[in-house]
Each structure stands twice: as C-alpha cells, then as structure tokens.
Amino acid sequence: MAIGAIEEALLASRGPGILPATTSKFSRIIDDISWLKKNKRMQLEAEASVSEVGCGDIDALQFCAAMRIFAEWRIAKLALPCYKSYTAGMRLGFKDVVKNVAKIEAATFAWLQREREKAITKDMSTLRSPTLRQLLKDEFDHKFHPKLPVLKDPSGAMGLLWVHRQLCYQSISFYNVIIGAPDAVKNAYKDVFDCCHGWAAQKMFQMSFKSAPDVKEIYRQMNNPNTIVSKSKSNPGSSEETAVDLLVNDPSDNKENIVTDLDPKEVELVRRLNKEGNEQYGIEFALKEVATKQMKLFLKSSVSLLCDCQGLLDEFDMDDPTKV
C-alpha cells in the first residue's frame, strides 16, 4: 500500500515524460548496525558506497518520498500526545525533515528544468530524474557553494545533510535502546546534533528529553494493534491485548495475521509466565520483543542508506559544521 502510494506520488511529482533515474544495482548491503556507534562513523572510506557507481546512486525523488514516509511513521509510532513537551519536540523533528525534503525536491525540479532546456536544443526525447549524486555533483561543479564545507541555504545539499542527520539520530536512538544503553535518546542527540546545534536548539531538546516517557510507553505505542495486524481481519483492543492475546495466546484464526517474527522460545516463555501468574511481566516482555524487532527491521534498511549518504556528503566536502 505504501509502495503504491509512493509510486503514484512520484508520477505526479516528476511530471509527464520524466522517467525514473538510471541507477545501478547495489553491490552490497551494509547490515552491521554497530556501525552506528563507531567513533569515526562520519569519516567513511571509499568502500562505504553500496552502489557500483558510487555514493548517492539513488533516485532523488524516490529518496524524498521515502523520507516523507519516515517523518510520518516516526510521529505515528513514537509521539505520545499525553507527553506534550516530548511530542512537541517530535513534531519539530517532523517539520525539520519535511522542510529539508522540500529543499531536495526544489533542487531536483530546477535540475529537471535545466535538462528540459538542454533537451530542446539537443532534440532529446526522454528525460530522467536525477540521482542524489547527480544533484550534489551539479552543485559542486557549478560552485554553488563557494566556501565548502559551508553550504548555501536553501540547496539540495543542505536538505540532504539535515534529513540525513534526522535519520541518523533516529537510528542511533533505536540502536541505543536495543543494546540497553542508558539515556538512549539523549545520547543519540549528543552523537548527532551536539556539534551542529547552537545553545537555543540544545536547550529546546533538553526540555523535550526531561519530559520523555518511559521506554515501556514507547513499546506500547509501537505495538499499536492497527500496525501489528494485517490482511482482512481486524483485532480491536489495546496494545497489551494485542501483544498478549494475539502473540502469546495465539488463537488459530489469527495466526496468519500477525506481522511479527518472535522467536518460538520467546513466545513459549511469555505463555509460561502468563500461566504462572506473572501476566504483567509477560505483557511487558511481549511488547518489548515486538518493538525491538521493529527497531531492528528499521535499522536493517537505514544503515546502508545512512552510510551511502554520508559517503556522498564527504566526497563533495558538504558536511557543513555550522551551528544553527
């Protein structure tokens, strides 16, 4: 459903006669999530590229569509309205992603307009969307940023830099939760934004952290029954009911509807805890396990993308250190 919506949106945004970017196959997938915590994460070597062409070999408009979904998904999964200051911080992050995606899209449309003008003089019959690599190389070749690594704003490079930082922040937050690190979100913020946020921005985020919910509340939100269950049947109820009634008790008529990969031993453990009267512990265990697997699935997709985008920014010296 989401993929279909992306394709429809892409057709509309590209305009008539514009084809997707020509990209090569991935030469490798980076699935080592520990990369997120390496001290020199931001100083990648050339082999960081996941494509044969080089870093940034991604259709720019497809990237923008995916990042818009990321922004919406993060609000739906992690924002809790009853925690107002925390949710306000989440919404600022949402606006930041959308604002910077718009910069990439504007640079893409400007690039396409120039290519259309070339096509008229060269009698070219087809045009294709640019890749992120083509966008940044175009800005680099035309010296759009005369004082690199400082970037002009707005620009495609500036948009990519801040969208990348938001995705990196969320990925490190999830990684910290998975490994059981204390102050998972706060430390992720330090890793990514301490170097580029000024005093005012830091104070605003610190207020958000102080009002952050307990991680158990996040697990409950991530286990929203509408996002766990698929296909035709609906299973109303709270997140606790979903985790226990569907994942633990596992009635036969719901088996095929559960979108989760809990290990059979984990499911059996929760069932046993329930039978022994430790129902609350069983609920918490089930919620945590399902949420953790969602986080790992997110990281499986995000790490390659983060590594590739960072490699692209490094290649063109566009990792702007300016504080905002």
RAGIWO-V403178 format. One record per residue. N is the residue number from 1. RES is the residue in one letter. PSI is psi in whole degrees, -180 to 180 (NA if undefined). OMEGA is omega as a letter, one per 40 degrees, with the letter a starting at -180 (NA if undefined). Layout:
<<N;RES;PSI;OMEGA> <N;RES;PSI;OMEGA>>
This chain:
<<1;M;-49;i> <2;A;-41;i> <3;I;-42;i> <4;G;-40;i> <5;A;-39;i> <6;I;-47;a> <7;E;-41;i> <8;E;-43;i> <9;A;-38;a> <10;L;-41;i> <11;L;-41;a> <12;A;-41;a> <13;S;-35;i> <14;R;-38;a> <15;G;167;a> <16;P;138;i> <17;G;0;a> <18;I;124;a> <19;L;163;i> <20;P;159;i> <21;A;149;i> <22;T;118;a> <23;T;157;i> <24;S;169;i> <25;K;151;i> <26;F;132;i> <27;S;-22;i> <28;R;157;i> <29;I;130;i> <30;I;110;a> <31;D;14;i> <32;D;96;a> <33;I;-15;i> <34;S;-16;i> <35;W;-31;a> <36;L;-24;a> <37;K;6;i> <38;K;140;a> <39;N;-34;a> <40;K;41;a> <41;R;-36;a> <42;M;3;i> <43;Q;71;a> <44;L;152;i> <45;E;172;a> <46;A;-33;a> <47;E;4;i> <48;A;-22;a> <49;S;140;i> <50;V;3;a> <51;S;155;i> <52;E;-28;a> <53;V;-35;a> <54;G;180;a> <55;C;146;i> <56;G;19;a> <57;D;62;a> <58;I;134;i> <59;D;122;a> <60;A;-41;a> <61;L;-32;i> <62;Q;-40;i> <63;F;-45;a> <64;C;-42;i> <65;A;-42;i> <66;A;-39;a> <67;M;-30;i> <68;R;-40;i> <69;I;-40;i> <70;F;-45;a> <71;A;-44;i> <72;E;-43;a> <73;W;-42;a> <74;R;-40;i> <75;I;-44;a> <76;A;-38;a> <77;K;-29;a> <78;L;-17;a> <79;A;130;i> <80;L;112;a> <81;P;-31;a> <82;C;-14;i> <83;Y;85;a> <84;K;-48;a> <85;S;-41;i> <86;Y;-47;a> <87;T;-35;i> <88;A;-40;i> <89;G;-39;i> <90;M;-40;a> <91;R;-32;i> <92;L;-40;i> <93;G;-40;i> <94;F;-48;a> <95;K;-37;i> <96;D;-44;i> <97;V;-49;a> <98;V;-43;i> <99;K;-41;a> <100;N;-28;i> <101;V;-40;i> <102;A;-33;i> <103;K;-41;i> <104;I;-43;a> <105;E;-42;i> <106;A;-42;i> <107;A;-37;i> <108;T;-46;a> <109;F;-35;i> <110;A;-41;i> <111;W;-45;i> <112;L;-38;i> <113;Q;-42;i> <114;R;-39;i> <115;E;-34;i> <116;R;-42;i> <117;E;-38;i> <118;K;-37;a> <119;A;-35;i> <120;I;-43;a> <121;T;-29;a> <122;K;4;i> <123;D;47;i> <124;M;132;a> <125;S;-24;a> <126;T;148;i> <127;L;151;i> <128;R;150;i> <129;S;152;i> <130;P;159;i> <131;T;167;i> <132;L;-37;i> <133;R;-45;i> <134;Q;-39;i> <135;L;-51;a> <136;L;-36;i> <137;K;-38;i> <138;D;-44;i> <139;E;-36;i> <140;F;-48;a> <141;D;-35;a> <142;H;9;i> <143;K;43;i> <144;F;-27;i> <145;H;91;a> <146;P;-15;a> <147;K;50;i> <148;L;142;e> <149;P;5;i> <150;V;132;a> <151;L;146;i> <152;K;150;a> <153;D;127;e> <154;P;154;i> <155;S;165;i> <156;G;-39;a> <157;A;-43;i> <158;M;-41;i> <159;G;-46;a> <160;L;-41;a> <161;L;-47;a> <162;W;-31;i> <163;V;-42;i> <164;H;-43;a> <165;R;-40;i> <166;Q;-42;i> <167;L;-38;i> <168;C;-42;i> <169;Y;-46;a> <170;Q;-39;a> <171;S;-43;i> <172;I;-35;i> <173;S;-49;i> <174;F;-42;a> <175;Y;-43;i> <176;N;-40;i> <177;V;-44;a> <178;I;-42;a> <179;I;0;i> <180;G;26;i> <181;A;141;i> <182;P;151;i> <183;D;54;a> <184;A;-49;a> <185;V;-42;a> <186;K;-43;i> <187;N;-32;i> <188;A;-40;i> <189;Y;-45;i> <190;K;-41;a> <191;D;-39;a> <192;V;-46;a> <193;F;-14;a> <194;D;-35;a> <195;C;-14;a> <196;C;-1;i> <197;H;136;i> <198;G;-175;a> <199;W;-47;a> <200;A;-46;i> <201;A;-40;i> <202;Q;-43;i> <203;K;-39;a> <204;M;-44;i> <205;F;-35;i> <206;Q;-39;i> <207;M;-39;i> <208;S;-41;a> <209;F;-38;a> <210;K;-26;a> <211;S;12;a> <212;A;143;i> <213;P;163;i> <214;D;149;a> <215;V;-27;i> <216;K;-34;i> <217;E;-37;i> <218;I;-42;i> <219;Y;-43;i> <220;R;-42;i> <221;Q;-40;a> <222;M;-22;i> <223;N;28;i> <224;N;127;a> <225;P;-28;i> <226;N;-18;i> <227;T;-11;i> <228;I;-36;a> <229;V;139;a> <230;S;-169;a> <231;K;-149;a> <232;S;-28;a> <233;K;143;i> <234;S;147;a> <235;N;83;a> <236;P;156;i> <237;G;174;a> <238;S;170;i> <239;S;-35;i> <240;E;-42;i> <241;E;-40;i> <242;T;-48;a> <243;A;-41;a> <244;V;-54;a> <245;D;-39;a> <246;L;-43;a> <247;L;-35;a> <248;V;-58;a> <249;N;-32;i> <250;D;60;i> <251;P;144;a> <252;S;-33;a> <253;D;-5;i> <254;N;-1;a> <255;K;-44;a> <256;E;-7;a> <257;N;-9;a> <258;I;120;i> <259;V;80;i> <260;T;160;i> <261;D;45;i> <262;L;136;i> <263;D;138;i> <264;P;-35;i> <265;K;-36;i> <266;E;-43;i> <267;V;-44;a> <268;E;-37;i> <269;L;-45;a> <270;V;-40;i> <271;R;-44;a> <272;R;-41;i> <273;L;-40;i> <274;N;-46;a> <275;K;-31;a> <276;E;2;i> <277;G;3;i> <278;N;53;a> <279;E;-43;a> <280;Q;-42;i> <281;Y;-39;i> <282;G;-40;i> <283;I;-50;a> <284;E;-39;i> <285;F;-46;a> <286;A;-45;i> <287;L;-45;a> <288;K;-44;a> <289;E;-44;a> <290;V;-43;i> <291;A;-41;i> <292;T;-39;i> <293;K;-32;i> <294;Q;-42;i> <295;M;-43;i> <296;K;-38;i> <297;L;-40;i> <298;F;-47;a> <299;L;-33;i> <300;K;-33;i> <301;S;-37;a> <302;S;-31;a> <303;V;-45;i> <304;S;-43;a> <305;L;-43;i> <306;L;-46;a> <307;C;-43;a> <308;D;-46;a> <309;C;-39;i> <310;Q;-40;i> <311;G;-39;i> <312;L;-46;i> <313;L;-39;i> <314;D;-40;a> <315;E;-40;a> <316;F;12;i> <317;D;51;a> <318;M;21;i> <319;D;79;a> <320;D;122;a> <321;P;1;a> <322;T;134;i> <323;K;146;a> <324;V;NA;NA>>
